[in-house]
Amino acid sequence: MTARYRFRVPFLLEPDEAARRIVAGIAANKALIVFPWPVALAGRVFRTLPPAWTRVLIPGPTIYSA
């Protein structure tokens, strides 16, 4: 999917490395396996914010009803 990109894709993992992380997460009985770390961090931050703030910070379709 990214082979055509002519720029560096930040936090891109090779499939083997991604699979290792997933297998390790499953083996550790993790309920949630998230990578790369900036995505995990952003998810944690946004879960602590009120939904109205999240809608402003990340515009677009939402699952929340107005």
Beta strands, then each sheet from edge to edge (+ up, - down):
end
